[in-house]
């Protein structure tokens, strides 16, 4: 999948990955909470890219404006669920990641303690129409793709995508905050 243009149809085999975040802890082993007393959750990975980024500025050399996994912390939820370095994130909890800015991607990842993702991994063979479960045509409504990947939990993630446990309704852009709560962000361009 070389160089996909945002908004254009995308046909590929998508890999479903479910990441359950863990409560973030301080160096003394105590849970970190926000001012409301809600726990903060951590994913254990960094992302780079988005439709507002210039892929020619990507230190990893990504071919398009997709959202990519740029780092995975050892023994983190991301590592344990099978997410891999350079995976391209196509969807998170039903949201199409081929059309998001970097900030929107960060906010979507932070919203829920459980991330149901569809990713594209280089080296996974391209498929033709009529492929097996997980085959994705990205110009179809997101719920069709989500249904194919997660048929038993379709209704669970159709509601409001609100901030959820540990989330804030607004964006915190500091590098320290990003590293503690979702892993550092690799924004380029």
Phi, psi and omega in degrees: 000082180272128171051075175277138177266127180305134179091344178275150177303144181227121177247122179198167173274120180259142181257120178282133177227131177249121181245118175261115182294160176243154178296131180284142181235154178276175182301337179272359179090010179269142178298138177271132180235158175274178181301337178278356182088002179279144180289150172268142180248151179235145180263316181091027175214159176252152174235159173219153176104188184132163185292345178267005182255153178263108183298338178292344178267357181292123178295339180273349178077031180295144189276352186209187184268025177289173177258121185242152173278119184254348178197143176231125178287139176300145176053035178256169175305321179297317179296315183290331182274353176100005175297142183234154176306135178076006172299140175264123182275118180268327186203144174226121179048042176088353180271129180289112182273001176278353182233028183246151171282170178300314181298318179297322178297313179301313181298318180295321180293325182284340191296319189239151177283349178236125180249119173258107187247150167244128182233157171250133180239125178303136181101344174280128186298146174289148181243163176258163180308144181090011181293180183288178177308135183104344175297135187226131171247104194292353176266005171278157177304143184304325184296334177293316179295316180299320180298318180295322184275328185223062187299330183281349183232027182301311185289331184300330186244027177263352184277200180300135181270026185319184190289330176069179181301133176079354183267161175242146180286356179230168187273135173249112188263001183291145180299319180298314180299315181299316182294322181287323193254337175217002185095152182299150180260138175253090179265134179230165175088000000 
